[in-house]
Amino acid sequence: MNTNPAIILTGGLGLIGKSTAHFLASKGYHIIIVDIAPNCEFASDSISYIQFDLMLIENYTALMEKVTQLTANLKGVINNAAFNPKVEDNSISVGKFEDLNLLEWRKEVNLNLTAPIFLIQALLPLFNHTDATPCKIVNVISTYGLVPPNQDIYKGLGAIQGKEVFKPINYPVTKAGLAMATKYLAVYLGDRGFNVNGIAPGGIANNQPQVFVDAYAALTPMKRMAKVEEMMETFHLLCSKGSDYINGQIIAVDGGWTAW
Ligand SMILES: NC(=O)c1ccc[n+]([C@@H]2O[C@H](COP(=O)([O-])OP(=O)(O)OC[C@H]3O[C@@H](n4cnc5c(N)ncnc54)[C@H](O)[C@@H]3O)[C@@H](O)[C@H]2O)c1
């Protein structure tokens, strides 16, 4: 069994998750990815994989059994998995509020908000507090959990796709809920050996249509989208000694998007 400090990383096979897994593994952590895909092609001694559908919250006891088989030194969890309808894969086209669909709403609330809260609850007894260093809970929010989407940046996409495109309400509302859960738990768990914080990434460049990239950049003080690697040091900070007295904060890594 790998005895290094272990961090559960949900959604570790996605855009941000994959980079985070490699980066934190290179810093000496044992990363345990929990994701829904059948397998993880980059699993190794320092990156373990549990295939699990985080929407199945009633089955978290079974998930905890798998975690205890992989580590006796759990020091952190990064709640990163979410439905993240992406401009680049053309999946955000149902965003009109008038067309808001109850099933989609429930799915997104379940994965983006309910799952991280119940995962933290289920993991609580598993954290290792014997070495007197704090355990780390990190929730991945979004700038859209701090400020609402500016729908103007989606208009250009609508023009090229021949339809109106909006960022749906589900995503920002669930992310704002997760931001409040972060602050709530920072207070609730603050004297029990935890730091509970969040990271709010700005939009990450990932081959989006140029019309979108330009519109996004124009609204960002730094005049460009983020690079995924620019999130990594903040993930590391929030999982390591540097954050031992940071609690209840949401760090925006957004080029200044939320500053004006
Ligand atoms: N990409 C961005 O620009 C951006 C910006 C701000 C915030 N974020 C946030 O960062 C996080 C990661 O985003 P990303 O762009 O890497 O997303 P992504 O869609 O690339 O990855 C999400 C991962 O979650 C997994 N997943 C989906 N449903 C699951 C389920 N039911 N059970 C277990 N795993 C499941 C997917 O398989 C995937 O590997 C999300 O919380 C997202 O909201 C992303």
Ligand as a Chemical Component Dictionary entry (heavy atoms), coordinates in Angstrom:
data_LIG
# 
_chem_comp.id                   LIG 
_chem_comp.type                 NON-POLYMER 
_chem_comp.pdbx_formal_charge   0 
_chem_comp.three_letter_code    LIG 
# 
loop_
_chem_comp_atom.comp_id 
_chem_comp_atom.atom_id 
_chem_comp_atom.alt_atom_id 
_chem_comp_atom.type_symbol 
_chem_comp_atom.charge 
_chem_comp_atom.model_Cartn_x 
_chem_comp_atom.model_Cartn_y 
_chem_comp_atom.model_Cartn_z 
_chem_comp_atom.pdbx_ordinal 
LIG N1  N1  N 0  -12.632 24.004 -17.845 1  
LIG C1  C1  C 0  -12.857 25.232 -17.386 2  
LIG O1  O1  O 0  -12.670 26.231 -18.105 3  
LIG C2  C2  C 0  -13.348 25.433 -15.977 4  
LIG C3  C3  C 0  -13.493 26.743 -15.507 5  
LIG C4  C4  C 0  -13.955 26.937 -14.210 6  
LIG C5  C5  C 0  -14.241 25.858 -13.402 7  
LIG N2  N2  N 1  -14.097 24.580 -13.897 8  
LIG C6  C6  C 0  -14.425 23.482 -12.980 9  
LIG O2  O2  O 0  -13.312 22.621 -12.889 10 
LIG C7  C7  C 0  -13.737 21.281 -12.683 11 
LIG C8  C8  C 0  -13.132 20.397 -13.753 12 
LIG O3  O3  O 0  -13.516 20.921 -15.009 13 
LIG P1  P1  P 0  -12.986 20.258 -16.358 14 
LIG O4  O4  O 0  -13.077 21.303 -17.399 15 
LIG O5  O5  O -1 -11.703 19.540 -16.131 16 
LIG O6  O6  O 0  -14.175 19.209 -16.606 17 
LIG P2  P2  P 0  -14.195 17.922 -17.521 18 
LIG O7  O7  O 0  -15.577 17.812 -18.061 19 
LIG O8  O8  O 0  -13.033 17.930 -18.490 20 
LIG O9  O9  O 0  -13.938 16.732 -16.485 21 
LIG C9  C9  C 0  -14.928 16.316 -15.590 22 
LIG C10 C10 C 0  -14.594 14.911 -15.143 23 
LIG O10 O10 O 0  -15.640 14.484 -14.263 24 
LIG C11 C11 C 0  -15.973 13.145 -14.590 25 
LIG N3  N3  N 0  -17.344 12.848 -14.224 26 
LIG C12 C12 C 0  -18.465 13.296 -14.849 27 
LIG N4  N4  N 0  -19.548 12.745 -14.278 28 
LIG C13 C13 C 0  -19.104 11.955 -13.276 29 
LIG C14 C14 C 0  -19.762 11.123 -12.329 30 
LIG N5  N5  N 0  -21.100 10.983 -12.309 31 
LIG N6  N6  N 0  -19.007 10.433 -11.456 32 
LIG C15 C15 C 0  -17.656 10.534 -11.477 33 
LIG N7  N7  N 0  -16.984 11.310 -12.353 34 
LIG C16 C16 C 0  -17.703 12.015 -13.237 35 
LIG C17 C17 C 0  -15.775 13.068 -16.098 36 
LIG O11 O11 O 0  -15.630 11.724 -16.527 37 
LIG C18 C18 C 0  -14.530 13.908 -16.300 38 
LIG O12 O12 O 0  -13.347 13.132 -16.225 39 
LIG C19 C19 C 0  -15.255 21.320 -12.694 40 
LIG O13 O13 O 0  -15.724 21.390 -11.375 41 
LIG C20 C20 C 0  -15.563 22.594 -13.446 42 
LIG O14 O14 O 0  -16.811 23.110 -13.089 43 
LIG C21 C21 C 0  -13.657 24.352 -15.153 44 
# 
loop_
_chem_comp_bond.comp_id 
_chem_comp_bond.atom_id_1 
_chem_comp_bond.atom_id_2 
_chem_comp_bond.value_order 
_chem_comp_bond.pdbx_ordinal 
LIG N1  C1  SING 1  
LIG C1  O1  DOUB 2  
LIG C1  C2  SING 3  
LIG C2  C3  SING 4  
LIG C2  C21 DOUB 5  
LIG C3  C4  DOUB 6  
LIG C4  C5  SING 7  
LIG C5  N2  DOUB 8  
LIG N2  C6  SING 9  
LIG N2  C21 SING 10 
LIG C6  O2  SING 11 
LIG C6  C20 SING 12 
LIG O2  C7  SING 13 
LIG C7  C8  SING 14 
LIG C7  C19 SING 15 
LIG C8  O3  SING 16 
LIG O3  P1  SING 17 
LIG P1  O4  DOUB 18 
LIG P1  O5  SING 19 
LIG P1  O6  SING 20 
LIG O6  P2  SING 21 
LIG P2  O7  DOUB 22 
LIG P2  O8  SING 23 
LIG P2  O9  SING 24 
LIG O9  C9  SING 25 
LIG C9  C10 SING 26 
LIG C10 O10 SING 27 
LIG C10 C18 SING 28 
LIG O10 C11 SING 29 
LIG C11 N3  SING 30 
LIG C11 C17 SING 31 
LIG N3  C12 SING 32 
LIG N3  C16 SING 33 
LIG C12 N4  DOUB 34 
LIG N4  C13 SING 35 
LIG C13 C14 SING 36 
LIG C13 C16 DOUB 37 
LIG C14 N5  SING 38 
LIG C14 N6  DOUB 39 
LIG N6  C15 SING 40 
LIG C15 N7  DOUB 41 
LIG N7  C16 SING 42 
LIG C17 O11 SING 43 
LIG C17 C18 SING 44 
LIG C18 O12 SING 45 
LIG C19 O13 SING 46 
LIG C19 C20 SING 47 
LIG C20 O14 SING 48 
# 
